[in-house]
Amino acid sequence: MPAEYGDAIFRINPHSPKQLYIIGISHRDPNSGANNSTTVRTQMEIFRIGEWLKENRRLDLLLPEGYFAAGKTISAPSTVHASNQLRPELDNAFLLESLAADSPGVNAEKLLMQHYNLQACQVEDRRIYNAVRSSLGKLKNAGSGTDEIAGNIDELIYLQEVRTAQLLQNIPGVIEYEFLRGAVGNRSALFTIGLNHIKDIFRYIENEQIYIEPPSGVQSDSLTSNLNLLQTGYGITIIIPRTLADDHKLLEMTDIDRIVLADAKHSRRTRQN
């Protein structure tokens, strides 16, 4: 992948016929829907990464965080077998103009669906998604008490960890279903998710299992499970778009700098062996 699009900061099982490409993205403002200073450029880079994966890795399937659809699937008008009938190439100026529009319906995934006939599928669990939204609402409306705010933050962090884990656990089954019904040509997909989730995803991969301990005050059991992606033989690549990868302060804030160091050590051990 050209370095101008982003960095692949972690890779495991690269020769498996099953591949999940995870891109850490920059969200729009959750309240206003407005772009922040990095959103548009990052979205353009995500489109280019998806475009490269389509052309070089035969990518057919998109799994966007926060995506819901009737029947859990939206297919492009043509079938996977007609995906080589593409529209004219989009230049960067057109992409930037399209993505800069203050419309929640225009993003990199939507443009990839329109231009490359990629299919989008839902991997979100509605119950967990709504629990996170409810927790966010409680945090916004919390009083000035330090203990109450701290408790709400702990609850939100816990629920987001559970949501991230559930997203990962759902992915192999969704890919397998779409492949077996002939909607996609291979067992690979592009999973787009907010940058803040990447550290949890890496932890689950690194530990080869999911383990989540609820904070005090949250009535729930500890969660322990094998990671379905690894159990079913998936290769996993974590990609950070170039604009975000060059923001060293952001990488530190999201603990992604630790992932880069861990992957460097893993690569050195692999070469030595």
C-alpha positions in Angstrom: 0.0 0.0 0.0 1.4 3.4 -0.9 2.8 5.2 2.2 0.9 8.4 1.1 -2.4 6.7 2.1 -1.4 5.4 5.5 0.6 3.0 7.6 0.0 -0.7 8.3 1.0 -0.6 12.0 0.3 -4.3 12.8 -0.2 -7.5 10.8 -0.7 -11.1 11.7 -1.3 -14.2 9.5 -0.6 -12.2 6.3 -0.7 -15.4 4.1 -4.2 -16.6 5.2 -6.9 -16.6 2.5 -9.1 -14.9 5.1 -8.2 -11.3 5.8 -9.6 -8.5 7.8 -8.3 -5.0 7.2 -9.0 -2.6 10.1 -8.8 1.1 9.6 -8.8 3.6 12.5 -10.8 6.6 11.4 -11.6 10.1 12.6 -15.2 10.7 13.3 -17.3 13.8 12.7 -18.6 15.7 15.7 -21.2 13.3 17.3 -23.6 16.1 18.1 -23.4 18.5 15.1 -22.2 16.1 12.5 -19.6 18.7 11.4 -16.2 17.8 10.2 -13.2 18.4 12.4 -9.8 19.6 11.2 -8.7 16.1 10.0 -11.9 14.4 9.0 -12.0 15.3 5.3 -8.4 14.5 4.5 -8.6 11.3 6.6 -11.8 10.2 4.7 -10.1 10.8 1.4 -7.2 8.6 2.5 -9.6 5.9 3.7 -11.2 5.9 0.2 -7.8 5.5 -1.4 -6.9 2.6 1.0 -10.2 0.9 0.1 -9.6 1.6 -3.5 -6.1 0.0 -3.3 -7.4 -3.0 -1.4 -10.1 -3.5 -4.1 -7.6 -3.4 -6.9 -4.8 -5.3 -5.2 -6.6 -7.6 -2.7 -9.9 -8.1 -4.4 -11.8 -6.5 -1.6 -15.6 -6.7 -1.9 -17.0 -6.1 1.6 -17.2 -3.1 4.0 -18.0 -3.4 7.7 -18.4 0.1 9.0 -18.8 0.9 12.7 -22.1 2.4 13.6 -23.7 1.0 10.4 -27.3 -0.3 10.5 -29.5 -1.4 7.6 -32.8 -3.2 7.1 -31.9 -6.8 6.7 -28.3 -5.9 7.9 -27.1 -5.7 4.3 -27.0 -3.2 1.5 -25.7 -4.3 -1.8 -24.5 -2.2 -4.7 -26.7 -2.3 -7.8 -24.5 -4.7 -9.7 -23.3 -8.1 -8.5 -19.8 -9.0 -7.3 -19.1 -10.6 -10.7 -19.7 -7.3 -12.5 -17.5 -5.2 -10.1 -14.9 -4.6 -12.8 -17.4 -2.3 -14.5 -16.3 0.8 -12.6 -17.1 4.5 -12.9 -14.4 6.9 -14.1 -11.6 7.4 -11.6 -12.2 10.1 -8.9 -9.5 12.6 -8.5 -8.5 14.0 -5.1 -10.1 17.4 -5.7 -13.5 15.8 -6.3 -13.1 13.5 -3.3 -12.2 16.4 -1.0 -15.2 18.5 -2.3 -17.6 15.6 -1.9 -16.4 14.7 1.6 -16.3 18.3 2.8 -20.1 18.6 2.4 -21.8 18.7 5.8 -23.9 15.7 5.0 -23.8 12.6 7.2 -24.6 10.4 4.2 -21.3 11.2 2.4 -18.2 9.4 3.6 -15.4 7.2 2.3 -17.5 4.0 2.7 -20.4 5.4 0.7 -18.1 6.5 -2.1 -16.5 3.1 -2.2 -19.9 1.5 -2.5 -20.9 3.9 -5.3 -17.6 3.8 -7.3 -16.4 0.2 -6.7 -19.7 -1.6 -6.1 -18.5 -2.7 -2.6 -21.1 -4.1 -0.3 -21.7 -2.9 3.3 -22.9 -5.2 6.1 -23.9 -4.6 9.7 -21.7 -6.0 12.4 -23.1 -3.8 15.2 -25.2 -5.3 18.0 -28.1 -2.9 18.5 -28.5 -3.7 22.2 -24.8 -2.8 23.0 -24.9 0.2 20.7 -27.9 1.6 22.5 -26.4 0.9 25.9 -23.3 3.0 24.9 -25.5 5.8 23.7 -27.5 5.7 26.9 -24.3 5.8 28.9 -23.1 8.8 26.9 -26.4 10.6 27.7 -25.9 10.0 31.4 -22.4 11.4 31.3 -23.6 14.6 29.5 -26.4 15.1 32.1 -24.3 14.1 35.1 -24.2 16.5 38.0 -21.1 18.2 39.3 -20.2 15.4 41.8 -16.8 13.9 41.1 -17.8 10.4 42.1 -20.9 10.5 39.8 -18.8 11.6 36.8 -16.1 9.1 37.5 -18.6 6.3 37.8 -20.3 7.3 34.5 -16.9 7.4 32.7 -16.0 3.9 34.1 -19.3 2.6 32.8 -18.9 4.2 29.4 -15.3 2.8 29.0 -16.5 -0.7 30.0 -19.5 -0.6 27.6 -17.3 0.6 24.7 -14.9 -2.3 25.4 -17.8 -4.7 25.3 -19.1 -3.1 22.1 -15.7 -3.3 20.4 -15.3 -7.0 21.4 -18.8 -7.8 20.1 -18.1 -6.1 16.8 -14.9 -8.2 16.4 -16.8 -11.4 17.4 -19.5 -10.8 14.8 -17.2 -10.2 11.9 -16.2 -13.8 10.9 -19.8 -15.0 10.8 -20.9 -12.0 8.7 -18.1 -12.5 6.2 -18.8 -16.3 6.0 -22.5 -15.7 5.4 -21.9 -13.2 2.6 -19.3 -15.5 0.9 -21.4 -18.6 1.1 -24.4 -16.9 -0.5 -22.2 -15.6 -3.3 -22.5 -11.9 -2.5 -18.7 -11.5 -2.2 -15.9 -13.2 -4.0 -13.6 -14.0 -1.1 -13.4 -14.0 2.7 -11.9 -10.6 3.2 -13.4 -7.3 4.5 -12.5 -3.7 5.4 -13.6 -2.8 8.9 -13.7 0.9 9.7 -13.8 2.0 13.3 -12.9 5.0 15.4 -9.3 5.4 16.4 -10.0 5.2 20.1 -11.1 1.5 19.7 -7.8 0.4 18.1 -6.0 -0.1 21.5 -8.7 -2.5 22.7 -8.7 -4.4 19.4 -4.9 -4.8 19.6 -5.2 -6.0 23.2 -7.6 -8.7 22.2 -5.4 -9.8 19.4 -2.2 -9.7 21.4 -3.8 -11.7 24.2 -5.5 -14.0 21.7 -8.7 -13.7 23.8 -11.2 -11.2 25.0 -11.1 -10.5 28.8 -13.1 -7.6 30.2 -13.5 -6.9 33.9 -16.5 -4.7 34.8 -15.8 -1.7 37.1 -17.1 -1.4 40.5 -20.8 -0.3 40.4 -21.5 -2.1 37.2 -23.6 -5.2 37.8 -22.1 -7.7 35.3 -19.8 -10.7 35.2 -16.3 -10.6 33.7 -16.3 -11.5 30.0 -13.8 -14.1 28.8 -13.8 -15.6 25.3 -11.5 -16.8 22.6 -11.2 -14.4 19.7 -13.3 -15.7 16.8 -11.1 -14.1 14.1 -8.0 -16.0 15.3 -9.9 -19.2 16.0 -11.1 -19.2 12.4 -7.7 -18.5 10.9 -8.1 -14.8 9.9 -5.2 -12.6 9.0 -5.6 -9.1 10.5 -4.0 -5.9 9.4 -4.4 -2.6 11.3 -4.1 0.5 9.2 -3.9 4.2 10.2 -4.6 6.8 7.5 -1.6 9.1 6.8 -3.1 12.2 8.3 -3.7 10.5 11.7 -0.4 8.4 11.5 1.6 11.7 11.3 -0.1 13.1 14.4 2.3 11.8 17.0 0.4 13.5 19.9 -2.8 11.7 18.8 -1.1 8.4 18.6 0.1 8.8 22.1 -3.3 9.9 23.4 -4.9 6.7 21.8 -2.0 4.4 22.8 -1.4 3.5 19.2 2.3 4.4 19.6 2.5 1.3 21.9 1.1 -0.8 19.1 3.7 0.5 16.6 6.5 -0.4 19.1 5.0 -3.9 19.7 4.7 -4.6 16.0 8.3 -3.5 15.5 9.5 -5.9 18.2 7.3 -8.7 16.7 8.8 -8.1 13.3 12.4 -8.2 14.6 11.7 -11.5 16.4 10.2 -12.9 13.2 13.3 -12.0 11.1 15.6 -13.4 13.7 13.7 -16.7 13.7 
